[in-house]
Amino acid sequence: MNRVLVIGPSFASEIISIRQPLQADTSYSARISRFNCGGSFLLAYDCAMLETDTCLFTRMAFDDIANQMMIDFEKTGGFLYSDNRLLKTTPLRTLLKDENGSLTVFDSLSYDAHPALEDGMPAFGLEAGDYVVANIINSAFLRRVLERCRPAGFIAEGFIPEEGLLKHFEGVLLEADWFEQLGRGERIREICQDLISRGLRWVSVDRRGQEIWLFSADGLQVLRKDDAGSYYEGAHEVYSAMLVSCLANGYSLKDAAAHGLNIANAITYETDMSLTEDMLR
């Protein structure tokens, strides 16, 4: 118990904030913040900060940003496995936010930034009660992982597994913004309820760290926190890390989600993107 394997792409993050509505053909004075963390790296980093025995299986680039990310992760006590460093430059995700809260996302996350079969598999033993959190877009590699780690509970993060593989997963972690980007923002309930009817135990949809929609066979539960903090890039990963760490330690799904929501609301993008030692006391 209390072990988590995180598999997926890693990237650096940049947040650009402007103090007026975004309009075409207009120049703006902006505040720009850059962070050497994002994606599966950030989720694994936060799991390790929660003192969960964490292994991150990802692809890191050959540049100074990736080297610093690996140093930072090593300090958490987590294990990082990146055997095939094919990337020359760390992918960058940029979020442009205006005063109305409108969010525009740009990223350079290419297909080869994701782990694949040629990377091999880390030697990380898993037992019943442990979890694999996977963001894997290559179906052949996903099947290999499912075969290799059968005792673990599987959670899909940031994607919906294809029909033939859905039965292997316990739950799915998604963001409301992900549905919006796909043009399916008005179909969140329909899509999630359909996933439950097809065998998933639960689906979690977080709404910028302010609210959680938790779908299960018992229906929809909406978790809210009255004193919510500001949204920031990384709220999804912080929430997900706490939820998974709690599940690995035997918490119920609802309690795990509530703990995740509470800690995600304790941070804003104006201060930091990840958990700190002070927050865990």
Number of C-alpha atoms within 10 A of each C-alpha: 17 19 25 28 25 25 27 24 26 30 27 21 21 20 20 17 19 17 13 14 12 18 9 5 6 6 8 13 10 15 10 13 14 13 16 22 26 25 20 24 28 26 30 33 32 28 31 26 24 20 15 25 21 27 24 28 27 23 28 30 20 14 12 12 19 23 15 13 21 18 12 15 22 14 12 19 16 21 21 23 20 19 16 15 14 14 16 11 16 22 21 20 21 19 19 18 21 17 12 11 13 11 14 13 11 11 14 13 15 10 11 11 22 20 28 22 12 9 18 16 17 15 8 13 12 20 14 12 16 24 26 26 28 25 23 23 19 13 13 11 18 20 14 14 18 17 11 13 18 14 16 24 22 23 23 21 27 21 15 20 21 10 9 8 13 18 15 17 22 17 25 25 25 22 20 19 16 15 16 13 11 8 10 14 13 11 11 15 14 10 13 24 18 12 21 18 11 12 16 22 18 23 24 24 25 24 18 21 31 20 20 23 22 21 23 21 12 10 10 16 13 12 16 16 14 8 10 17 17 16 19 21 22 26 29 26 27 26 27 27 30 26 25 28 27 22 22 23 16 14 15 13 18 14 13 22 24 20 16 25 27 21 18 30 23 15 24 19 16 12 8 14 23 23 22 13 8 6 12 10 5
